[in-house]
Amino acid sequence: VAQVQSEVRARPMAEKQHLTMPSFELLTLVQDCIDYLSHHQVPMQITCEPGLQVSGVSRNLFMQVVLNLLTNSIEAMQGADKPAQIHIQGGIPGAHRGGSIRVCISDNGPGIEGSNIHLLTQAGYSTKEAHSGNGLHWVANFVLSIGGQLDCGHDAELGGARISIYLP
């Protein structure tokens, strides 16, 4: 025991290996999210570069981000008089955004009022009755904590909301 203790004390802290998060394929993660939400029976179209790897981000936490955004879209379209549509895009954006990977989720729901866009990520704000308003707040905090960007707006193609995440 004394020998082990002396060897452990003798090793400098710099020699200890840092934990690294394994990379994961974005398309597989998105498909896992869709499978998880399949009971909602909402058609979801995926356009994602195959083999696109996300690194330096917890797969479990990023899956929670995507699930939150997809659930928001599904809930926003409940009771609508038109068939629900959700598009999920994943790829490498132009250099103008500075991110290495962009994930965009858009729908044909009621959208986001322009005057409320700045409120979406504030704690406690919700456009839905009986909701905590913490989902998008958590998403925004997570994305910012990993050095990413979050962009909320109107989707011109589908007519509803569009949330884009730019990962570092």
Backbone as JSON, one array per atom type, in Angstrom:
{
  "sequence": "VAQVQSEVRARPMAEKQHLTMPSFELLTLVQDCIDYLSHHQVPMQITCEPGLQVSGVSRNLFMQVVLNLLTNSIEAMQGADKPAQIHIQGGIPGAHRGGSIRVCISDNGPGIEGSNIHLLTQAGYSTKEAHSGNGLHWVANFVLSIGGQLDCGHDAELGGARISIYLP",
  "N": [[0.83, -1.19, 0.0], [1.9, 1.26, 0.81], [3.82, 1.63, -1.15], [2.26, 1.97, -3.5], [0.87, 4.31, -2.81], [3.01, 6.12, -2.7], [3.84, 6.13, -5.36], [1.59, 7.15, -6.64], [1.47, 9.71, -5.51], [3.81, 10.72, -6.55], [3.36, 11.17, -9.23], [2.85, 13.78, -11.46], [0.11, 16.11, -11.66], [-0.43, 16.85, -14.28], [0.05, 14.61, -15.8], [-2.17, 13.02, -15.61], [-4.81, 11.67, -17.44], [-7.2, 13.42, -19.35], [-10.73, 13.27, -19.38], [-12.42, 12.43, -22.31], [-15.02, 13.14, -24.61], [-16.65, 10.86, -26.64], [-16.95, 11.1, -30.2], [-19.94, 11.42, -32.23], [-22.3, 10.35, -34.72], [-24.25, 12.68, -36.38], [-26.6, 12.21, -37.92], [-27.44, 9.67, -37.01], [-28.07, 10.27, -34.35], [-30.23, 12.06, -34.72], [-32.06, 10.35, -35.98], [-32.46, 8.55, -33.87], [-33.79, 10.26, -32.09], [-36.16, 10.77, -33.51], [-37.22, 8.19, -33.63], [-37.71, 7.84, -30.89], [-39.77, 9.66, -30.51], [-41.78, 8.65, -32.07], [-44.36, 7.8, -31.4], [-45.97, 9.99, -31.56], [-46.69, 10.28, -34.14], [-46.04, 12.16, -36.17], [-45.03, 13.32, -39.25], [-41.62, 13.5, -40.11], [-39.07, 15.03, -41.83], [-35.8, 14.39, -42.82], [-32.82, 15.99, -43.64], [-29.66, 15.48, -43.91], [-26.17, 15.54, -43.8], [-24.57, 12.58, -44.54], [-22.56, 10.67, -42.29], [-21.58, 12.83, -40.89], [-19.83, 13.98, -38.19], [-20.14, 14.78, -34.76], [-18.26, 16.33, -32.33], [-16.76, 16.74, -29.07], [-19.0, 17.29, -27.59], [-21.51, 16.27, -25.35], [-23.27, 13.41, -26.18], [-25.67, 12.53, -25.02], [-26.67, 14.86, -23.76], [-26.92, 16.56, -25.98], [-28.79, 15.15, -27.39], [-30.99, 15.53, -25.74], [-31.4, 18.25, -26.22], [-32.19, 18.25, -28.96], [-34.47, 16.61, -28.78], [-36.07, 18.25, -27.13], [-36.51, 20.46, -28.84], [-37.84, 19.23, -31.01], [-40.1, 18.23, -29.68], [-41.28, 20.65, -28.88], [-42.0, 21.62, -31.41], [-43.85, 19.64, -32.22], [-45.85, 19.92, -30.24], [-46.64, 22.55, -30.74], [-48.04, 22.3, -33.07], [-50.27, 20.82, -32.52], [-53.72, 20.24, -32.81], [-53.99, 21.79, -35.05], [-55.4, 22.74, -38.22], [-54.23, 21.69, -40.45], [-52.08, 19.19, -41.91], [-49.35, 18.2, -39.9], [-45.91, 19.14, -40.27], [-42.47, 18.56, -40.03], [-39.2, 19.58, -40.5], [-35.86, 18.56, -40.44], [-32.64, 19.61, -40.55], [-29.22, 19.01, -41.1], [-25.88, 19.98, -41.24], [-22.86, 21.41, -42.64], [-22.41, 24.73, -42.19], [-22.03, 27.86, -44.03], [-19.02, 29.81, -43.77], [-19.68, 32.22, -42.63], [-21.13, 32.05, -40.24], [-19.45, 30.91, -38.43], [-19.63, 28.47, -37.16], [-19.07, 24.92, -36.9], [-20.9, 22.92, -37.38], [-24.31, 22.85, -38.27], [-27.57, 22.56, -37.03], [-30.85, 22.48, -37.89], [-34.2, 22.95, -37.1], [-37.4, 23.01, -38.29], [-40.87, 23.91, -38.68], [-44.39, 23.66, -39.65], [-46.11, 24.98, -38.01], [-47.85, 27.44, -35.94], [-45.85, 29.31, -35.73], [-43.56, 31.91, -34.57], [-44.24, 34.87, -32.97], [-42.93, 37.91, -34.12], [-42.39, 39.93, -32.24], [-42.01, 38.51, -29.96], [-39.76, 36.92, -30.14], [-37.31, 37.55, -28.87], [-37.92, 36.85, -26.27], [-38.09, 34.11, -26.06], [-36.0, 32.45, -25.03], [-35.82, 33.12, -22.4], [-35.96, 32.36, -18.95], [-38.85, 30.79, -17.71], [-40.59, 31.83, -19.63], [-43.2, 31.03, -21.81], [-45.09, 30.08, -24.67], [-47.06, 28.37, -24.52], [-49.85, 27.12, -22.76], [-49.84, 26.13, -19.34], [-47.15, 25.27, -19.23], [-43.71, 25.16, -18.21], [-41.81, 26.89, -19.29], [-39.12, 26.55, -19.33], [-37.73, 24.93, -21.07], [-36.65, 25.87, -23.68], [-35.03, 27.77, -22.56], [-33.18, 26.22, -21.13], [-32.07, 24.83, -23.32], [-30.88, 26.98, -24.75], [-28.99, 27.86, -22.84], [-27.37, 25.56, -22.63], [-26.37, 25.3, -25.27], [-24.97, 27.73, -25.55], [-23.11, 27.34, -23.5], [-21.36, 25.47, -24.53], [-20.08, 26.86, -26.4], [-21.54, 27.4, -28.67], [-24.12, 28.68, -30.92], [-27.47, 29.97, -30.95], [-30.31, 30.36, -32.93], [-33.39, 31.81, -33.47], [-36.39, 31.94, -35.32], [-38.55, 32.7, -38.14], [-39.71, 30.29, -40.45], [-39.4, 30.39, -43.8], [-40.1, 28.57, -45.82], [-41.83, 26.53, -44.72], [-43.52, 28.01, -43.11], [-43.79, 28.13, -40.36], [-42.16, 27.97, -37.18], [-38.56, 28.29, -36.86], [-35.69, 26.92, -35.61], [-32.31, 27.21, -35.19], [-29.25, 25.66, -34.51], [-25.92, 26.27, -33.95], [-23.08, 24.56, -33.76], [-19.86, 24.58, -32.15]],
  "CA": [[0.0, 0.0, 0.0], [2.78, 2.43, 0.89], [4.47, 1.8, -2.46], [1.25, 2.52, -4.41], [0.64, 5.69, -2.42], [4.16, 6.95, -3.07], [3.84, 6.27, -6.82], [0.5, 8.05, -7.01], [1.88, 11.06, -5.12], [4.94, 11.15, -7.37], [2.91, 11.54, -10.58], [2.3, 15.13, -11.53], [-1.29, 16.2, -12.09], [-0.49, 16.99, -15.72], [0.11, 13.31, -16.44], [-3.47, 12.37, -15.57], [-5.52, 11.85, -18.68], [-8.48, 14.1, -19.27], [-11.82, 12.53, -19.99], [-12.86, 12.98, -23.58], [-16.31, 12.64, -25.05], [-16.53, 10.28, -27.98], [-17.77, 11.77, -31.22], [-21.1, 10.65, -32.66], [-22.83, 10.76, -36.02], [-25.44, 13.52, -36.21], [-27.76, 11.56, -38.53], [-27.88, 8.6, -36.11], [-28.71, 10.91, -33.2], [-31.53, 12.58, -35.16], [-32.94, 9.19, -36.18], [-32.83, 8.07, -32.54], [-34.8, 11.18, -31.55], [-37.41, 10.53, -34.25], [-37.74, 6.91, -33.14], [-38.21, 8.06, -29.54], [-41.01, 10.44, -30.59], [-42.63, 8.07, -33.12], [-45.74, 7.65, -30.94], [-46.73, 11.2, -31.91], [-47.09, 10.08, -35.54], [-45.85, 13.39, -36.95], [-43.98, 13.07, -40.25], [-40.41, 14.32, -39.98], [-38.16, 14.88, -42.97], [-34.41, 14.64, -42.44], [-31.81, 16.27, -44.65], [-28.46, 15.53, -43.1], [-24.99, 15.0, -44.46], [-24.21, 11.3, -43.92], [-21.22, 10.57, -41.73], [-21.19, 14.06, -40.2], [-19.5, 13.67, -36.81], [-20.16, 15.83, -33.76], [-17.28, 16.0, -31.3], [-16.63, 17.7, -27.98], [-20.32, 17.56, -27.03], [-22.14, 15.08, -24.81], [-24.35, 12.9, -27.03], [-26.92, 12.5, -24.25], [-27.19, 16.23, -23.58], [-27.35, 17.09, -27.27], [-30.04, 14.46, -27.72], [-32.03, 16.24, -25.0], [-31.64, 19.49, -26.95], [-32.97, 17.95, -30.16], [-35.79, 16.14, -28.34], [-36.83, 19.42, -26.67], [-36.94, 21.26, -29.99], [-38.84, 18.47, -31.75], [-41.31, 18.21, -28.87], [-41.88, 21.98, -29.02], [-42.65, 21.68, -32.73], [-45.02, 18.75, -32.2], [-46.87, 20.54, -29.39], [-47.13, 23.78, -31.38], [-48.93, 21.97, -34.2], [-51.44, 20.05, -32.07], [-55.0, 20.9, -33.02], [-53.99, 22.6, -36.27], [-56.28, 22.22, -39.26], [-53.42, 21.18, -41.57], [-51.16, 18.13, -41.48], [-48.09, 18.68, -39.33], [-44.67, 18.85, -40.98], [-41.24, 18.99, -39.37], [-37.98, 19.35, -41.26], [-34.63, 18.6, -39.65], [-31.48, 19.71, -41.44], [-27.92, 19.01, -40.43], [-24.8, 20.12, -42.2], [-21.8, 22.37, -42.35], [-22.85, 26.02, -42.74], [-21.0, 28.74, -44.56], [-18.1, 30.36, -42.77], [-20.2, 33.46, -42.05], [-21.66, 31.84, -38.89], [-18.37, 30.52, -37.56], [-19.83, 27.16, -36.55], [-18.65, 23.82, -37.74], [-22.08, 22.12, -37.71], [-25.6, 23.52, -38.04], [-28.76, 21.73, -36.96], [-32.0, 23.37, -38.03], [-35.5, 22.3, -36.97], [-38.46, 23.94, -38.69], [-42.19, 23.27, -38.75], [-45.44, 24.46, -40.27], [-47.03, 25.39, -36.95], [-48.23, 28.86, -35.94], [-44.67, 30.18, -35.77], [-43.21, 32.73, -33.42], [-44.48, 36.29, -33.24], [-41.68, 38.67, -34.16], [-42.16, 40.7, -31.01], [-41.72, 37.59, -28.85], [-38.57, 36.11, -30.39], [-36.28, 37.81, -27.85], [-38.36, 36.29, -24.99], [-38.16, 32.65, -26.12], [-35.0, 31.74, -24.23], [-35.84, 33.59, -21.02], [-36.53, 31.4, -18.0], [-40.24, 31.02, -17.34], [-41.45, 32.3, -20.73], [-43.76, 29.98, -22.67], [-46.25, 30.45, -25.47], [-48.03, 27.29, -24.3], [-50.49, 27.13, -21.46], [-49.44, 25.08, -18.4], [-45.77, 24.84, -19.43], [-42.8, 25.87, -17.31], [-41.02, 27.9, -19.97], [-37.7, 26.32, -19.06], [-37.13, 24.09, -22.1], [-35.77, 26.64, -24.56], [-34.04, 28.42, -21.71], [-32.13, 25.23, -20.91], [-31.42, 24.61, -24.62], [-30.01, 28.12, -25.03], [-27.86, 27.83, -21.9], [-26.47, 24.47, -23.01], [-25.7, 25.64, -26.54], [-23.99, 28.79, -25.26], [-22.05, 26.82, -22.62], [-20.38, 24.71, -25.31], [-19.51, 27.77, -27.39], [-22.37, 27.43, -29.86], [-25.06, 29.79, -31.1], [-28.86, 29.58, -31.16], [-31.0, 31.36, -33.73], [-34.82, 31.52, -33.54], [-37.06, 32.82, -36.27], [-39.64, 32.23, -38.99], [-39.27, 29.47, -41.58], [-40.08, 30.87, -45.01], [-40.61, 27.45, -46.62], [-42.95, 25.84, -44.08], [-44.41, 29.01, -42.54], [-43.83, 28.09, -38.9], [-40.93, 28.35, -36.47], [-37.28, 27.72, -37.26], [-34.66, 27.05, -34.58], [-31.03, 26.73, -35.69], [-28.16, 25.54, -33.54], [-24.59, 26.25, -34.58], [-22.12, 23.97, -32.84], [-18.49, 25.05, -32.42]],
  "C": [[0.88, 1.25, 0.0], [3.45, 2.69, -0.45], [3.5, 2.42, -3.47], [1.0, 3.99, -4.09], [1.79, 6.59, -2.84], [4.23, 7.14, -4.58], [2.75, 7.23, -7.27], [0.87, 9.49, -6.67], [2.98, 11.6, -6.03], [4.51, 11.59, -8.77], [2.37, 12.96, -10.56], [0.86, 15.11, -12.05], [-1.4, 16.26, -13.62], [-0.47, 15.65, -16.44], [-1.24, 12.61, -16.46], [-4.22, 12.7, -16.85], [-6.85, 12.56, -18.43], [-9.55, 13.22, -19.92], [-12.22, 13.22, -21.29], [-14.2, 12.37, -23.94], [-16.15, 12.06, -26.44], [-17.4, 11.04, -28.97], [-18.93, 10.85, -31.59], [-21.59, 11.19, -33.99], [-24.15, 11.5, -35.8], [-26.69, 12.82, -36.75], [-28.32, 10.45, -37.62], [-28.59, 9.18, -34.9], [-30.11, 11.41, -33.58], [-32.51, 11.43, -35.37], [-33.38, 8.59, -34.84], [-33.91, 8.95, -31.9], [-36.16, 10.95, -32.22], [-38.04, 9.22, -33.79], [-38.37, 7.07, -31.76], [-39.57, 8.76, -29.55], [-42.02, 9.85, -31.58], [-44.09, 7.91, -32.7], [-46.6, 8.88, -31.26], [-47.24, 11.15, -33.35], [-47.08, 11.38, -36.34], [-44.75, 13.11, -37.97], [-42.82, 14.06, -40.1], [-39.47, 14.0, -41.13], [-36.75, 15.26, -42.52], [-33.59, 14.91, -43.7], [-30.52, 16.48, -43.87], [-27.3, 14.89, -43.86], [-24.62, 13.69, -43.78], [-22.76, 11.32, -43.43], [-20.75, 11.8, -40.98], [-21.03, 13.78, -38.71], [-19.53, 14.92, -35.94], [-19.16, 15.42, -32.69], [-17.23, 17.11, -30.25], [-17.93, 18.06, -27.31], [-20.87, 16.24, -26.5], [-23.3, 14.65, -25.72], [-25.67, 12.94, -26.28], [-27.51, 13.89, -24.07], [-27.66, 16.82, -24.9], [-28.63, 16.41, -27.74], [-31.2, 15.12, -26.99], [-32.4, 17.56, -25.67], [-32.55, 19.23, -28.15], [-34.37, 17.46, -29.79], [-36.66, 17.31, -27.86], [-37.36, 20.22, -27.85], [-38.0, 20.53, -30.81], [-40.16, 18.41, -30.99], [-42.02, 19.55, -28.92], [-42.63, 22.1, -30.34], [-43.93, 20.85, -32.75], [-46.16, 19.39, -31.41], [-47.46, 21.79, -30.03], [-48.13, 23.48, -32.49], [-50.15, 21.17, -33.79], [-52.7, 20.87, -32.26], [-55.05, 21.77, -34.25], [-54.89, 21.94, -37.32], [-55.54, 21.71, -40.5], [-52.48, 20.1, -41.05], [-49.82, 18.7, -41.01], [-46.9, 18.26, -40.2], [-43.5, 19.38, -40.15], [-40.08, 18.63, -40.28], [-36.79, 19.49, -40.33], [-33.47, 18.59, -40.64], [-30.21, 19.71, -40.61], [-26.82, 19.08, -41.46], [-23.76, 21.11, -41.73], [-22.2, 23.7, -43.0], [-21.7, 26.77, -43.38], [-20.18, 29.34, -43.44], [-18.64, 31.61, -42.08], [-20.75, 33.29, -40.65], [-20.58, 31.37, -37.91], [-18.54, 29.16, -36.9], [-19.38, 26.06, -37.48], [-19.82, 22.94, -38.16], [-23.33, 22.93, -37.37], [-26.69, 22.47, -38.02], [-29.95, 22.69, -36.95], [-33.29, 22.55, -37.96], [-36.57, 23.33, -37.29], [-39.77, 23.17, -38.81], [-43.19, 24.19, -39.44], [-46.51, 24.85, -39.26], [-47.32, 26.88, -37.02], [-47.05, 29.82, -35.96], [-44.48, 30.96, -34.49], [-43.47, 34.18, -33.8], [-43.16, 37.04, -33.15], [-41.37, 39.42, -32.89], [-41.8, 39.82, -29.83], [-40.43, 36.81, -29.01], [-37.53, 36.32, -29.29], [-36.65, 37.21, -26.48], [-38.22, 34.77, -24.93], [-37.19, 31.93, -25.19], [-34.93, 32.24, -22.79], [-36.51, 32.55, -20.12], [-37.96, 31.78, -17.67], [-41.14, 31.5, -18.45], [-41.92, 31.12, -21.56], [-44.94, 30.55, -23.44], [-47.37, 29.43, -25.27], [-48.57, 27.35, -22.87], [-50.01, 25.94, -20.63], [-48.06, 24.49, -18.69], [-44.84, 25.72, -18.61], [-42.03, 26.99, -17.99], [-39.52, 27.74, -19.73], [-36.99, 25.52, -20.15], [-36.16, 24.84, -23.0], [-34.72, 27.41, -23.79], [-32.87, 27.48, -21.46], [-31.35, 24.97, -22.2], [-30.43, 25.73, -24.91], [-28.79, 28.13, -24.12], [-26.87, 26.73, -22.27], [-25.68, 24.82, -24.26], [-24.64, 26.71, -26.31], [-22.83, 28.27, -24.41], [-21.0, 26.02, -23.37], [-19.76, 25.57, -26.41], [-20.29, 27.86, -28.69], [-23.25, 28.66, -29.91], [-26.46, 29.22, -31.34], [-29.54, 30.72, -31.9], [-32.46, 30.94, -33.86], [-35.47, 32.47, -34.54], [-38.19, 32.12, -37.0], [-39.07, 31.4, -40.13], [-40.08, 29.85, -42.81], [-40.71, 29.73, -45.8], [-41.87, 26.84, -46.01], [-43.95, 26.81, -43.43], [-44.48, 29.05, -41.03], [-42.52, 28.59, -38.3], [-39.71, 27.67, -37.07], [-36.28, 27.98, -36.12], [-33.38, 26.44, -35.17], [-30.02, 26.73, -34.57], [-26.87, 25.45, -34.34], [-23.61, 25.74, -33.52], [-20.72, 24.46, -33.16], [-17.67, 24.0, -33.19]]
}
